[in-house]
């Protein structure tokens, strides 16, 4: 499947940079760490958002769709990225937002509107059934035909996009780590690994068993089978999605002071905290080379 073609100028940096990180705590555990800087792919469609959307945009274009519709919370990066993608690739966009409208709009939704997205709202009970045919039919009756993107953007095309990450890494490595929200990034990355490599996903949500089922199903749909070279670590969610704790904030501040990089606290910081905690517990064998995907 070819690359999607923007109708407005868009700077996309792929492959994203790979940077080795020197840290005495990891060196003491005999580990080597590289950061895969997917956060630098694009200012408006960064990280795994670009990888998840890329083949969906191409598919929507080839099938003749002119509109994209997707779901998300009021602070969803996926909603903002879909709005940006519509702007740059010539699609109208609709964002179905969980909960009630609150004015003035927060910065995420205000940005989506500035990129041409129409917003509509569903109460939380209806939102949970957003994929139900009756809900989708009601949305089509209101907004016309659209290409449907699931919440978080994780589907077969998203898995295919994320599967390209390992091939971009020009250094030998043993383990690749990524944050998990809907499972699509982990499903794709694991599917692109070589022999002897494994993927470790850090869930930003409670319920690792649920996340594992999501990854299983996405791999079956996209790859035809579960690859078996991945696992989900669910001990570092800090209370659940979009929850944080002073311990996590201290880790973010310390990492910024040491390395000059401020970690996204919703996803990436939880992954990095978990990875460092596991390193301190000697969960990785000495001599292991790790790649951490900075998704945004």
ZIMO-V571822 format. One record per residue. N is the residue number from 0. PHI is phi in degrees with one decimal (999 if undefined). OMEGA is omega in radians with two decimals (999 if undefined). D_CENTER is the distance of its C-alpha to the mean C-alpha in Angstrom with 1 decimal. Layout:
n=N phi=PHI omega=OMEGA d_center=D_CENTER
n=N phi=PHI omega=OMEGA d_center=D_CENTER
This chain:
n=0 phi=999 omega=-3.05 d_center=21.0
n=1 phi=-74.5 omega=3.05 d_center=21.5
n=2 phi=-70.2 omega=3.03 d_center=19.2
n=3 phi=-67.6 omega=-3.07 d_center=19.0
n=4 phi=-110.8 omega=3.14 d_center=21.7
n=5 phi=-70.8 omega=3.06 d_center=21.3
n=6 phi=-96.5 omega=3.02 d_center=24.3
n=7 phi=-124.7 omega=-3.12 d_center=23.9
n=8 phi=-58.5 omega=3.13 d_center=23.4
n=9 phi=-141.7 omega=3.13 d_center=19.9
n=10 phi=-91.4 omega=3.11 d_center=19.3
n=11 phi=-118.5 omega=-3.07 d_center=16.4
n=12 phi=-102.0 omega=3.13 d_center=16.6
n=13 phi=-134.5 omega=0.01 d_center=15.9
n=14 phi=-64.8 omega=3.06 d_center=16.4
n=15 phi=-75.1 omega=-3.09 d_center=14.8
n=16 phi=-63.9 omega=3.02 d_center=17.2
n=17 phi=-117.8 omega=-3.05 d_center=17.8
n=18 phi=-125.5 omega=3.04 d_center=19.7
n=19 phi=-77.5 omega=-3.12 d_center=21.8
n=20 phi=-112.7 omega=3.08 d_center=21.9
n=21 phi=-90.4 omega=-3.12 d_center=25.3
n=22 phi=-147.7 omega=-3.05 d_center=25.5
n=23 phi=-63.2 omega=3.13 d_center=28.7
n=24 phi=-66.3 omega=3.11 d_center=27.1
n=25 phi=-75.6 omega=3.11 d_center=25.2
n=26 phi=-60.7 omega=3.13 d_center=28.3
n=27 phi=-64.5 omega=3.11 d_center=30.4
n=28 phi=-90.9 omega=3.12 d_center=28.5
n=29 phi=75.8 omega=-3.06 d_center=29.0
n=30 phi=-111.9 omega=3.04 d_center=25.3
n=31 phi=-119.8 omega=-3.05 d_center=23.9
n=32 phi=-126.4 omega=2.97 d_center=20.5
n=33 phi=-117.0 omega=3.02 d_center=18.6
n=34 phi=-101.2 omega=3.03 d_center=15.6
n=35 phi=-92.7 omega=-2.92 d_center=13.4
n=36 phi=-85.4 omega=3.08 d_center=12.9
n=37 phi=-67.1 omega=3.07 d_center=10.0
n=38 phi=-64.8 omega=-3.13 d_center=10.4
n=39 phi=-97.4 omega=-3.13 d_center=13.6
n=40 phi=-61.0 omega=-3.12 d_center=12.8
n=41 phi=-160.2 omega=3.11 d_center=13.7
n=42 phi=-61.8 omega=-3.03 d_center=14.7
n=43 phi=-104.1 omega=3.09 d_center=13.8
n=44 phi=-130.2 omega=-2.97 d_center=10.9
n=45 phi=-83.5 omega=2.87 d_center=9.2
n=46 phi=56.0 omega=-3.10 d_center=7.0
n=47 phi=-67.0 omega=3.08 d_center=4.3
n=48 phi=-64.3 omega=3.09 d_center=5.6
n=49 phi=-65.5 omega=-3.10 d_center=8.8
n=50 phi=-62.7 omega=3.13 d_center=8.4
n=51 phi=-72.2 omega=-3.06 d_center=7.5
n=52 phi=-83.4 omega=-2.95 d_center=10.3
n=53 phi=-51.5 omega=-3.08 d_center=12.7
n=54 phi=-77.1 omega=3.00 d_center=14.6
n=55 phi=-67.5 omega=3.08 d_center=14.4
n=56 phi=-62.7 omega=3.12 d_center=16.2
n=57 phi=-64.0 omega=-3.14 d_center=18.6
n=58 phi=-63.3 omega=3.14 d_center=19.3
n=59 phi=-61.4 omega=3.13 d_center=19.9
n=60 phi=-65.1 omega=-3.10 d_center=22.3
n=61 phi=-65.5 omega=3.14 d_center=24.1
n=62 phi=-91.3 omega=3.01 d_center=24.7
n=63 phi=84.1 omega=3.12 d_center=26.2
n=64 phi=-76.0 omega=3.09 d_center=23.9
n=65 phi=-114.7 omega=-3.07 d_center=24.2
n=66 phi=-136.4 omega=3.05 d_center=21.9
n=67 phi=-115.3 omega=3.03 d_center=18.3
n=68 phi=-129.0 omega=3.12 d_center=17.8
n=69 phi=-147.6 omega=-3.03 d_center=14.8
n=70 phi=-120.4 omega=3.06 d_center=14.4
n=71 phi=-179.3 omega=3.06 d_center=13.0
n=72 phi=-78.2 omega=-3.04 d_center=14.5
n=73 phi=-66.9 omega=-3.14 d_center=16.5
n=74 phi=-115.6 omega=-3.04 d_center=14.1
n=75 phi=-68.3 omega=3.00 d_center=11.0
n=76 phi=-67.8 omega=3.12 d_center=9.0
n=77 phi=-64.9 omega=3.09 d_center=8.2
n=78 phi=-59.7 omega=-3.13 d_center=12.0
n=79 phi=-63.2 omega=-3.12 d_center=12.8
n=80 phi=-67.0 omega=3.11 d_center=10.8
n=81 phi=-65.8 omega=3.08 d_center=12.6
n=82 phi=-61.4 omega=3.11 d_center=15.8
n=83 phi=-63.9 omega=3.13 d_center=15.6
n=84 phi=-61.3 omega=3.10 d_center=15.1
n=85 phi=-60.9 omega=3.14 d_center=18.0
n=86 phi=-61.0 omega=-3.03 d_center=20.1
n=87 phi=-81.2 omega=-3.07 d_center=19.7
n=88 phi=-109.3 omega=2.97 d_center=20.0
n=89 phi=82.1 omega=3.07 d_center=22.7
n=90 phi=-107.2 omega=2.86 d_center=21.3
n=91 phi=-75.4 omega=-3.06 d_center=22.3
n=92 phi=-134.8 omega=3.06 d_center=19.5
n=93 phi=-128.4 omega=3.06 d_center=19.7
n=94 phi=-110.6 omega=3.10 d_center=17.5
n=95 phi=-95.5 omega=-2.95 d_center=18.5
n=96 phi=-102.6 omega=3.12 d_center=18.1
n=97 phi=-71.5 omega=3.06 d_center=18.7
n=98 phi=96.2 omega=-3.06 d_center=22.0
n=99 phi=-92.2 omega=3.07 d_center=24.7
n=100 phi=-70.4 omega=3.05 d_center=25.0
n=101 phi=-128.3 omega=3.13 d_center=25.6
n=102 phi=-114.8 omega=-0.04 d_center=27.4
n=103 phi=-69.7 omega=3.13 d_center=27.0
n=104 phi=-64.2 omega=3.03 d_center=23.3
n=105 phi=-69.2 omega=-3.03 d_center=20.9
n=106 phi=-63.0 omega=-3.13 d_center=19.5
n=107 phi=-65.8 omega=-3.12 d_center=16.2
n=108 phi=-72.5 omega=3.09 d_center=18.2
n=109 phi=-62.6 omega=3.09 d_center=21.0
n=110 phi=-63.8 omega=-3.14 d_center=18.8
n=111 phi=-58.1 omega=3.12 d_center=17.7
n=112 phi=-64.7 omega=3.14 d_center=21.4
n=113 phi=-64.1 omega=3.09 d_center=22.4
n=114 phi=-95.5 omega=2.99 d_center=20.5
n=115 phi=94.7 omega=-3.10 d_center=22.4
n=116 phi=-76.9 omega=2.97 d_center=20.4
n=117 phi=-90.1 omega=-3.13 d_center=22.6
n=118 phi=-106.7 omega=2.97 d_center=21.6
n=119 phi=-138.4 omega=-2.99 d_center=23.0
n=120 phi=-125.8 omega=3.05 d_center=22.8
n=121 phi=-124.3 omega=3.03 d_center=23.1
n=122 phi=-61.2 omega=-2.96 d_center=24.6
n=123 phi=-62.9 omega=3.13 d_center=22.5
n=124 phi=-66.5 omega=3.12 d_center=24.6
n=125 phi=-66.4 omega=-3.12 d_center=24.2
n=126 phi=-59.7 omega=3.14 d_center=20.5
n=127 phi=-60.5 omega=3.11 d_center=20.1
n=128 phi=-103.2 omega=-3.02 d_center=21.8
n=129 phi=-58.2 omega=-3.13 d_center=19.9
n=130 phi=-85.8 omega=-3.14 d_center=19.8
n=131 phi=-63.1 omega=-3.10 d_center=23.5
n=132 phi=-53.1 omega=-3.13 d_center=25.7
n=133 phi=-67.2 omega=3.11 d_center=27.8
n=134 phi=-66.7 omega=3.13 d_center=25.1
n=135 phi=-63.3 omega=3.13 d_center=23.7
n=136 phi=-62.3 omega=3.11 d_center=27.4
n=137 phi=-64.6 omega=3.10 d_center=28.1
n=138 phi=-68.1 omega=3.10 d_center=25.2
n=139 phi=-67.3 omega=3.12 d_center=26.6
n=140 phi=-63.6 omega=-3.11 d_center=30.0
n=141 phi=-86.3 omega=-2.98 d_center=29.0
n=142 phi=-110.7 omega=-3.10 d_center=26.7
n=143 phi=83.1 omega=-3.11 d_center=28.0
n=144 phi=-68.6 omega=3.10 d_center=26.1
n=145 phi=-151.7 omega=3.00 d_center=22.4
n=146 phi=-87.4 omega=-3.00 d_center=19.6
n=147 phi=-90.3 omega=3.02 d_center=17.5
n=148 phi=-107.6 omega=-3.14 d_center=13.8
n=149 phi=-71.2 omega=3.06 d_center=12.6
n=150 phi=-55.5 omega=-3.12 d_center=11.0
n=151 phi=79.8 omega=3.08 d_center=7.2
n=152 phi=77.9 omega=-3.05 d_center=8.2
n=153 phi=-85.7 omega=3.05 d_center=8.3
n=154 phi=-150.7 omega=-3.08 d_center=11.8
n=155 phi=-58.8 omega=-3.13 d_center=14.0
n=156 phi=-64.8 omega=3.10 d_center=13.3
n=157 phi=-65.3 omega=3.12 d_center=9.5
n=158 phi=-60.3 omega=3.13 d_center=10.6
n=159 phi=-62.6 omega=3.10 d_center=13.2
n=160 phi=-65.9 omega=-3.12 d_center=11.2
n=161 phi=-71.0 omega=3.12 d_center=9.1
n=162 phi=-65.3 omega=-3.13 d_center=12.6
n=163 phi=-81.3 omega=-3.08 d_center=13.9
n=164 phi=-59.8 omega=-3.05 d_center=12.4
n=165 phi=-56.8 omega=-3.11 d_center=15.4
n=166 phi=-67.1 omega=3.11 d_center=18.0
n=167 phi=-81.9 omega=-3.04 d_center=17.2
n=168 phi=-89.8 omega=-3.03 d_center=18.2
n=169 phi=-85.4 omega=3.12 d_center=21.9
n=170 phi=-112.2 omega=3.03 d_center=22.8
n=171 phi=-62.0 omega=3.10 d_center=23.6
n=172 phi=-148.7 omega=-3.08 d_center=21.4
n=173 phi=-109.5 omega=-3.05 d_center=21.4
n=174 phi=-130.8 omega=3.01 d_center=18.2
n=175 phi=-120.7 omega=-3.10 d_center=14.6
n=176 phi=-111.2 omega=3.07 d_center=12.4
n=177 phi=-148.0 omega=3.01 d_center=8.7
n=178 phi=-73.3 omega=3.13 d_center=7.3
n=179 phi=-127.9 omega=3.00 d_center=7.0
n=180 phi=-122.7 omega=3.08 d_center=6.8
n=181 phi=-119.0 omega=3.01 d_center=7.7
n=182 phi=95.8 omega=-3.05 d_center=8.2
n=183 phi=-67.2 omega=-3.13 d_center=7.2
n=184 phi=-65.8 omega=3.12 d_center=5.8
n=185 phi=-63.1 omega=3.14 d_center=8.9
n=186 phi=-58.4 omega=-3.12 d_center=11.0
n=187 phi=-72.2 omega=-3.12 d_center=10.8
n=188 phi=-58.5 omega=3.14 d_center=11.3
n=189 phi=-61.2 omega=3.14 d_center=14.1
n=190 phi=-68.0 omega=-3.13 d_center=15.6
n=191 phi=-98.3 omega=-3.07 d_center=16.1
n=192 phi=-77.1 omega=3.05 d_center=17.8
n=193 phi=-91.3 omega=-3.14 d_center=21.5
n=194 phi=-61.1 omega=3.09 d_center=24.3
n=195 phi=85.3 omega=3.12 d_center=24.3
n=196 phi=-96.7 omega=3.09 d_center=20.7
n=197 phi=-139.8 omega=-3.13 d_center=18.4
n=198 phi=-115.8 omega=3.12 d_center=14.8
n=199 phi=-128.4 omega=3.13 d_center=14.2
n=200 phi=-100.2 omega=3.12 d_center=11.2
n=201 phi=-105.7 omega=-3.07 d_center=11.7
n=202 phi=-73.9 omega=3.05 d_center=11.3
n=203 phi=-88.2 omega=-3.10 d_center=11.0
n=204 phi=-121.0 omega=2.95 d_center=13.1
n=205 phi=-66.7 omega=2.99 d_center=16.7
n=206 phi=94.4 omega=-3.14 d_center=17.5
n=207 phi=-64.5 omega=-3.14 d_center=16.5
n=208 phi=-64.2 omega=3.09 d_center=18.6
n=209 phi=-62.1 omega=-3.14 d_center=16.8
n=210 phi=-62.1 omega=3.12 d_center=13.4
n=211 phi=-62.3 omega=3.11 d_center=15.5
n=212 phi=-64.3 omega=3.11 d_center=17.0
n=213 phi=-61.1 omega=-3.13 d_center=13.8
n=214 phi=-65.3 omega=3.07 d_center=12.9
n=215 phi=-51.7 omega=-3.04 d_center=16.7
n=216 phi=-66.9 omega=3.13 d_center=16.8
n=217 phi=-64.0 omega=3.11 d_center=14.0
n=218 phi=-67.4 omega=3.10 d_center=15.7
n=219 phi=-62.2 omega=-3.13 d_center=19.0
n=220 phi=-67.8 omega=-3.01 d_center=18.2
n=221 phi=-89.6 omega=-3.00 d_center=16.7
n=222 phi=-112.0 omega=-3.13 d_center=18.7
n=223 phi=87.8 omega=-3.14 d_center=21.7
n=224 phi=-164.8 omega=3.06 d_center=21.5
n=225 phi=-85.1 omega=-3.00 d_center=19.6
n=226 phi=-73.0 omega=3.07 d_center=19.5
n=227 phi=76.3 omega=-3.09 d_center=20.5
n=228 phi=-108.8 omega=-3.08 d_center=19.2
n=229 phi=-143.1 omega=3.03 d_center=16.4
n=230 phi=-150.4 omega=3.13 d_center=16.5
n=231 phi=-114.2 omega=3.05 d_center=14.7
n=232 phi=-101.7 omega=-3.01 d_center=16.0
n=233 phi=-116.0 omega=-3.07 d_center=16.4
n=234 phi=-92.2 omega=-3.00 d_center=18.9
n=235 phi=-126.1 omega=-3.14 d_center=17.0
n=236 phi=-89.7 omega=3.09 d_center=15.5
n=237 phi=55.4 omega=3.05 d_center=18.3
n=238 phi=104.0 omega=3.12 d_center=19.3
n=239 phi=124.8 omega=-3.06 d_center=16.2
n=240 phi=-61.1 omega=3.12 d_center=13.4
n=241 phi=59.8 omega=3.01 d_center=14.1
n=242 phi=-105.3 omega=-3.12 d_center=17.2
n=243 phi=-143.8 omega=-3.12 d_center=18.5
n=244 phi=-144.9 omega=3.13 d_center=21.8
n=245 phi=-54.6 omega=3.13 d_center=24.2
n=246 phi=-61.4 omega=3.10 d_center=23.5
n=247 phi=-68.7 omega=3.13 d_center=19.9
n=248 phi=-62.5 omega=3.11 d_center=21.1
n=249 phi=-65.2 omega=3.11 d_center=23.8
n=250 phi=-63.4 omega=3.13 d_center=21.4
n=251 phi=-60.8 omega=-3.13 d_center=19.4
n=252 phi=-64.0 omega=3.14 d_center=22.8
n=253 phi=-66.0 omega=3.13 d_center=24.2
n=254 phi=-64.3 omega=3.10 d_center=21.3
n=255 phi=-62.5 omega=-3.13 d_center=21.7
n=256 phi=-66.4 omega=-3.11 d_center=25.5
n=257 phi=-76.0 omega=-2.91 d_center=25.3
n=258 phi=-124.5 omega=3.09 d_center=22.8
n=259 phi=71.2 omega=-3.12 d_center=22.5
n=260 phi=-127.0 omega=3.09 d_center=18.7
n=261 phi=-90.3 omega=-3.07 d_center=17.4
n=262 phi=-85.5 omega=3.00 d_center=14.3
n=263 phi=-59.8 omega=-3.02 d_center=12.0
n=264 phi=-79.6 omega=-3.08 d_center=13.5
n=265 phi=-71.5 omega=-3.08 d_center=11.1
n=266 phi=-121.1 omega=-2.89 d_center=8.6
n=267 phi=-66.3 omega=-3.12 d_center=9.8
n=268 phi=-62.6 omega=3.11 d_center=13.5
n=269 phi=-65.0 omega=3.07 d_center=13.5
n=270 phi=-61.8 omega=-3.08 d_center=12.4
n=271 phi=-65.2 omega=3.09 d_center=15.0
n=272 phi=-58.6 omega=-3.13 d_center=17.5
n=273 phi=-61.7 omega=-3.13 d_center=17.3
n=274 phi=-64.5 omega=3.10 d_center=17.7
n=275 phi=-65.8 omega=3.11 d_center=20.7
n=276 phi=-63.3 omega=3.11 d_center=22.2
n=277 phi=-67.1 omega=3.08 d_center=22.1
n=278 phi=-62.9 omega=3.12 d_center=23.6
n=279 phi=-64.0 omega=3.11 d_center=26.4
n=280 phi=-86.1 omega=-3.13 d_center=27.1
n=281 phi=59.6 omega=3.11 d_center=27.4
n=282 phi=-76.5 omega=3.07 d_center=24.9
n=283 phi=-106.3 omega=3.13 d_center=24.3
n=284 phi=-66.0 omega=3.07 d_center=27.4
n=285 phi=-56.6 omega=-3.11 d_center=29.1
n=286 phi=91.5 omega=3.13 d_center=28.4
n=287 phi=-73.6 omega=3.00 d_center=24.8
n=288 phi=-103.7 omega=-3.07 d_center=22.5
n=289 phi=-115.0 omega=2.95 d_center=18.9
n=290 phi=-112.8 omega=3.07 d_center=16.0
n=291 phi=-107.9 omega=-3.12 d_center=13.2
n=292 phi=-87.0 omega=3.10 d_center=10.0
n=293 phi=-89.0 omega=-2.94 d_center=9.6
n=294 phi=-81.9 omega=-3.12 d_center=6.1
n=295 phi=172.3 omega=999 d_center=7.9
